[in-house]
Amino acid sequence: MISLAYPWVLLLTLAPLVLLTTRKKSEPVDAPVIPVGHWLSGMPGVTNTGQSTPRWRQLLVLLAWLCLVLALARPQHVGEQIQMPVTGRDLMLVVDISPSMEEQDMVFMGRSINRLQAVKRVLDDFIDQREGDRLGLILFGTEPYVQAPLTFDRETVRTLLNEAGLGMAGRATAIGDAVGLAVKRLRDRPQEQRVAIMLTDGANTAGEITPDKATEIADAAGVRLYTIGIGADSMLQRGLFGSSRVNPSRDLDEELLTRMAEQTGGRYFRARSLPELEMIYDSINQLEPVEQDGQYFRPVTELYVWPAGIAIAIWLILLANRLVSGRYHPTDALGEVDRG
């Protein structure tokens, strides 16, 4: 939709008509008109035939004036109404990428995939559903690091997660340091919006901060911590003497993860398969809902540059024409409209 910011400015389009009317009333009696080339034509007060302003020049001057007035009225294109998302949460995803996440005890479409691949698939949908939240991503192994700071750009968070590789952060598991880093990134955010979701398949084996100390810091900072332990309870492992059933999640410290979540007001979840992991993130979506109501706005694109540009181009054309004909005087343009 096209609209004008200052529609009353259009009254200036009547200015040439007013000037023309008043000019004609106040002008003295015309001097005698002498044919071009007569010896009297050079005398003061004598008008030469053929010296009247061409009609096309008058029309161009009038068009330039109308364009300038239109530019002053500030034409704008107002777009369709768009809903602005309201931040429901500042949500930090904390993902274990230690080598143990390479264990292929998850099944997708009938084939085995490793734990990190399963996490990427499930988080892809989870990230897509968190419109209106600021999401961040921390990856950890021996040391944690911020892969993506808190942002509304969910596509970037998704891309950076998919680019994460096993062992990029070391071979150990620093749960305490990872939680501590998440709290550091969240503590300056509004009190009721600080949420961290940590996923791991092991126990704390590295780091300068113990998980219990990190939990105390999170609780004091008002960060709700949801912990997820991933890994199957049993799987067949082939060996030289046949297959045997083993527990691939024997290193998972469920007691610690439960304690960390409950102390901060969150919950601990156990993901033994890909469907369970999907259900867990669905549950978190319900526990930490995204706000649906937001403010609305209409994008506005300024269009005044077009009529202003046309007006400038017309004036340049008229100036060039006068210079070429050798008849230019600084006051000529002022009388173009009412000269005949």
C-alpha positions as CSV (number, residue, x, y, z in Angstrom):
1,M,0.0,0.0,0.0
2,I,1.3,3.4,-1.0
3,S,0.8,6.3,1.4
4,L,2.1,9.9,2.1
5,A,3.6,10.9,5.4
6,Y,2.8,14.6,4.8
7,P,-0.2,14.7,2.4
8,W,-0.9,18.4,3.2
9,V,2.4,19.3,1.3
10,L,0.5,18.5,-1.9
11,L,-1.1,21.9,-1.6
12,L,2.2,23.3,-3.0
13,T,1.3,21.9,-6.4
14,L,-1.0,24.9,-6.8
15,A,1.9,27.4,-6.4
16,P,2.6,27.6,-10.2
17,L,-1.1,28.4,-10.9
18,V,-1.1,31.1,-8.2
19,L,2.2,32.7,-9.5
20,L,0.9,32.6,-13.0
21,T,-2.3,34.4,-12.1
22,T,-0.7,37.1,-10.0
23,R,2.1,37.7,-12.5
24,K,-0.4,38.3,-15.4
25,K,-2.4,40.8,-13.3
26,S,0.6,42.8,-12.3
27,E,2.5,42.9,-15.6
28,P,2.7,46.2,-17.5
29,V,1.5,46.6,-21.0
30,D,3.5,44.5,-23.4
31,A,6.2,46.2,-25.4
32,P,5.8,46.1,-29.2
33,V,6.7,42.9,-30.8
34,I,9.3,43.2,-33.5
35,P,10.3,40.4,-36.0
36,V,13.6,38.7,-35.3
37,G,16.5,40.4,-37.1
38,H,15.0,43.9,-37.1
39,W,17.5,46.6,-36.0
40,L,15.1,47.7,-33.2
41,S,15.1,44.2,-31.7
42,G,18.1,44.9,-29.5
43,M,16.6,47.9,-27.8
44,P,15.3,47.6,-24.1
45,G,11.7,46.8,-23.7
46,V,11.3,45.2,-27.1
47,T,10.3,41.5,-27.3
48,N,11.4,39.5,-30.3
49,T,9.1,37.0,-31.9
50,G,10.5,33.5,-31.6
51,Q,11.9,34.2,-28.1
52,S,8.9,32.7,-26.2
53,T,9.6,29.6,-24.0
54,P,8.9,26.4,-25.8
55,R,5.9,24.4,-24.6
56,W,7.9,21.3,-23.9
57,R,10.2,23.3,-21.6
58,Q,7.3,24.7,-19.7
59,L,5.9,21.2,-19.2
60,L,9.3,19.9,-18.0
61,V,9.6,22.7,-15.4
62,L,6.1,22.0,-14.2
63,L,6.8,18.2,-14.0
64,A,10.0,18.9,-12.0
65,W,8.1,21.1,-9.6
66,L,5.4,18.4,-9.1
67,C,8.0,15.8,-8.5
68,L,9.7,17.9,-5.8
69,V,6.4,18.5,-4.1
70,L,5.7,14.8,-4.2
71,A,9.1,14.0,-2.7
72,L,8.5,16.5,0.1
73,A,5.2,14.7,0.9
74,R,7.3,11.5,1.5
75,P,5.6,8.7,-0.4
76,Q,6.0,5.4,1.4
77,H,5.3,1.7,0.7
78,V,3.6,0.1,3.8
79,G,4.0,-3.6,3.8
80,E,1.7,-6.3,5.2
81,Q,1.4,-6.6,9.0
82,I,4.1,-8.8,10.6
83,Q,4.0,-10.2,14.1
84,M,7.2,-9.6,16.1
85,P,8.2,-12.7,18.2
86,V,8.2,-12.2,21.9
87,T,11.1,-13.7,23.7
88,G,9.8,-16.6,25.8
89,R,13.1,-17.8,27.0
90,D,16.9,-17.4,26.9
91,L,17.7,-21.0,26.2
92,M,21.2,-22.4,26.1
93,L,21.8,-25.9,24.6
94,V,24.7,-27.7,26.2
95,V,25.8,-30.7,24.1
96,D,28.4,-33.4,24.9
97,I,30.6,-34.1,21.9
98,S,33.2,-36.3,23.6
99,P,34.3,-39.5,21.6
100,S,31.9,-41.6,23.7
101,M,29.0,-40.0,21.7
102,E,30.2,-42.0,18.8
103,E,28.5,-45.1,20.2
104,Q,26.0,-46.4,17.6
105,D,23.2,-47.5,19.9
106,M,20.5,-45.3,18.4
107,V,18.3,-46.5,15.5
108,F,16.8,-44.4,12.7
109,M,14.7,-45.8,9.9
110,G,16.1,-49.3,10.6
111,R,19.8,-48.5,10.7
112,S,22.1,-47.7,13.5
113,I,23.4,-44.2,14.0
114,N,25.6,-42.7,16.7
115,R,24.4,-40.7,19.7
116,L,25.5,-37.3,18.3
117,Q,23.7,-38.0,15.0
118,A,20.5,-38.7,17.0
119,V,20.9,-35.5,19.0
120,K,21.4,-33.4,15.8
121,R,18.2,-34.9,14.3
122,V,16.1,-34.3,17.3
123,L,17.5,-30.8,18.1
124,D,16.8,-29.8,14.5
125,D,13.1,-30.0,15.1
126,F,13.4,-28.6,18.6
127,I,15.2,-25.5,17.4
128,D,12.6,-25.0,14.7
129,Q,9.8,-24.9,17.3
130,R,11.5,-22.3,19.5
131,E,10.5,-19.3,17.4
132,G,10.6,-16.2,19.8
133,D,13.3,-17.6,22.0
134,R,17.0,-16.6,22.0
135,L,19.0,-19.8,21.6
136,G,22.6,-20.4,22.3
137,L,24.9,-23.5,21.8
138,I,27.7,-24.7,24.0
139,L,29.7,-27.8,23.0
140,F,31.9,-29.6,25.5
141,G,34.3,-32.4,26.0
142,T,37.5,-31.8,28.0
143,E,36.7,-28.1,27.8
144,P,33.5,-26.3,26.9
145,Y,33.2,-23.5,24.3
146,V,30.5,-21.3,23.0
147,Q,29.6,-22.4,19.5
148,A,26.8,-19.9,19.2
149,P,25.9,-17.0,21.5
150,L,22.3,-16.3,22.5
151,T,20.6,-15.2,19.3
152,F,17.2,-15.1,17.5
153,D,18.9,-16.6,14.4
154,R,17.8,-20.2,14.8
155,E,19.1,-21.1,11.4
156,T,22.6,-20.2,12.4
157,V,22.4,-22.2,15.6
158,R,21.1,-25.2,13.6
159,T,24.0,-24.9,11.1
160,L,26.6,-24.7,13.8
161,L,25.2,-27.7,15.6
162,N,25.2,-29.8,12.4
163,E,28.9,-28.8,11.9
164,A,29.9,-30.1,15.3
165,G,32.2,-33.1,15.2
166,L,33.1,-35.7,17.7
167,G,36.2,-35.0,19.8
168,M,36.4,-31.4,18.7
169,A,36.5,-30.3,22.4
170,G,38.7,-33.1,23.7
171,R,38.3,-36.7,24.8
172,A,37.1,-36.2,28.4
173,T,33.8,-34.9,29.8
174,A,33.8,-31.6,31.8
175,I,30.1,-31.4,32.9
176,G,30.8,-28.9,35.7
177,D,32.7,-26.5,33.4
178,A,30.0,-26.7,30.7
179,V,27.3,-25.8,33.2
180,G,29.4,-23.0,34.6
181,L,29.9,-21.5,31.1
182,A,26.2,-21.7,30.4
183,V,25.4,-19.9,33.6
184,K,27.9,-17.2,32.8
185,R,26.2,-16.6,29.4
186,L,22.7,-16.6,31.0
187,R,23.1,-14.7,34.3
188,D,22.7,-11.2,32.7
189,R,19.4,-12.2,31.1
190,P,15.9,-11.6,32.7
191,Q,15.3,-13.7,35.8
192,E,12.5,-15.9,34.6
193,Q,13.9,-16.6,31.2
194,R,17.2,-18.4,32.0
195,V,17.1,-22.1,30.9
196,A,19.9,-24.5,30.1
197,I,19.4,-28.0,28.6
198,M,22.5,-30.2,29.0
199,L,22.8,-33.5,27.2
200,T,25.6,-36.0,28.0
201,D,26.2,-39.8,27.9
202,G,28.8,-40.0,30.7
203,A,30.1,-38.8,34.0
204,N,32.2,-35.8,34.9
205,T,35.9,-36.7,34.2
206,A,37.5,-33.3,33.7
207,G,37.2,-29.7,34.4
208,E,38.1,-27.1,37.1
209,I,34.6,-26.8,38.5
210,T,32.8,-29.8,40.0
211,P,29.2,-30.4,38.8
212,D,27.9,-29.8,42.3
213,K,29.6,-26.5,42.6
214,A,28.4,-25.5,39.1
215,T,24.8,-26.5,40.2
216,E,25.1,-24.2,43.2
217,I,26.1,-21.4,40.9
218,A,23.3,-22.1,38.5
219,D,20.8,-22.2,41.4
220,A,22.0,-18.8,42.8
221,A,21.8,-17.3,39.3
222,G,18.2,-18.5,38.8
223,V,19.1,-20.8,35.9
224,R,16.8,-23.8,35.5
225,L,18.8,-26.8,34.4
226,Y,17.3,-29.7,32.4
227,T,19.6,-32.7,32.1
228,I,19.4,-35.5,29.6
229,G,21.3,-38.8,29.9
230,I,21.5,-40.4,26.4
231,G,22.4,-44.0,25.6
232,A,20.8,-47.4,25.3
233,D,20.7,-49.7,28.4
234,S,21.8,-52.8,26.3
235,M,23.1,-53.7,22.9
236,L,24.6,-56.6,21.1
237,Q,28.3,-56.5,20.7
238,R,30.1,-58.8,18.3
239,G,33.4,-60.3,19.3
240,L,35.8,-63.1,18.3
241,F,33.7,-65.7,20.2
242,G,30.3,-64.5,19.1
243,S,27.9,-61.7,20.2
244,S,27.3,-60.7,23.8
245,R,24.9,-58.2,25.3
246,V,26.6,-55.2,27.0
247,N,25.4,-52.0,28.7
248,P,26.8,-49.1,26.6
249,S,25.6,-46.5,29.2
250,R,27.5,-48.0,32.1
251,D,29.4,-44.7,32.6
252,L,26.3,-42.5,32.7
253,D,26.0,-40.8,36.1
254,E,22.3,-40.6,36.4
255,E,22.4,-39.8,40.1
256,L,24.5,-36.7,39.5
257,L,22.3,-35.5,36.6
258,T,19.1,-36.0,38.6
259,R,20.6,-34.0,41.5
260,M,21.7,-31.2,39.3
261,A,18.3,-30.8,37.7
262,E,16.2,-31.0,40.8
263,Q,18.4,-28.5,42.7
264,T,17.8,-25.8,40.1
265,G,14.1,-26.4,39.6
266,G,14.5,-28.5,36.4
267,R,14.1,-32.2,35.5
268,Y,16.2,-35.1,34.6
269,F,15.3,-37.2,31.5
270,R,16.6,-40.5,30.3
271,A,16.8,-41.1,26.5
272,R,17.5,-44.7,25.6
273,S,16.3,-44.4,22.0
274,L,15.6,-41.8,19.4
275,P,11.8,-41.8,20.0
276,E,12.5,-41.2,23.7
277,L,14.8,-38.3,22.9
278,E,12.1,-36.8,20.8
279,M,9.5,-37.1,23.6
280,I,11.9,-35.5,26.0
281,Y,12.3,-32.4,23.9
282,D,8.6,-32.3,23.4
283,S,8.2,-32.4,27.2
284,I,10.6,-29.5,27.6
285,N,8.6,-27.6,25.0
286,Q,5.6,-28.0,27.3
287,L,7.5,-27.1,30.5
288,E,9.1,-24.0,28.9
289,P,6.4,-22.8,26.4
290,V,7.1,-20.2,23.8
291,E,5.1,-17.0,24.1
292,Q,2.6,-16.8,21.3
293,D,1.3,-13.2,21.6
294,G,3.6,-10.5,20.2
295,Q,3.6,-6.9,18.9
296,Y,2.8,-6.2,15.3
297,F,4.4,-3.8,12.8
298,R,4.2,-2.9,9.2
299,P,7.5,-2.5,7.3
300,V,7.8,0.9,5.7
301,T,10.0,1.6,2.6
302,E,10.7,5.2,1.8
303,L,10.0,6.1,-1.9
304,Y,10.7,9.9,-1.9
305,V,14.1,9.3,-3.6
306,W,12.4,8.5,-6.9
307,P,10.4,11.7,-7.5
308,A,13.3,13.7,-6.1
309,G,15.7,12.0,-8.5
310,I,13.3,12.6,-11.5
311,A,13.1,16.3,-10.5
312,I,16.9,16.6,-10.3
313,A,17.3,14.9,-13.7
314,I,14.8,17.3,-15.3
315,W,16.5,20.3,-14.0
316,L,19.9,19.0,-15.2
317,I,18.4,18.5,-18.7
318,L,17.0,22.0,-18.8
319,L,20.3,23.4,-17.6
320,A,22.3,21.5,-20.2
321,N,19.9,22.7,-23.0
322,R,20.3,26.3,-21.9
323,L,24.1,26.0,-21.8
324,V,24.2,24.4,-25.3
325,S,21.9,27.1,-26.8
326,G,24.0,29.8,-25.1
327,R,21.0,31.5,-23.6
328,Y,21.3,30.6,-19.9
329,H,20.8,33.1,-17.2
330,P,20.4,32.2,-13.5
331,T,17.0,33.8,-13.4
332,D,15.7,32.1,-16.5
333,A,14.4,29.0,-14.7
334,L,12.2,31.1,-12.4
335,G,10.0,32.3,-15.2
336,E,9.7,29.2,-17.2
337,V,6.2,28.3,-16.1
338,D,4.5,31.7,-16.7
339,R,6.4,32.8,-19.9
340,G,4.6,32.2,-23.2
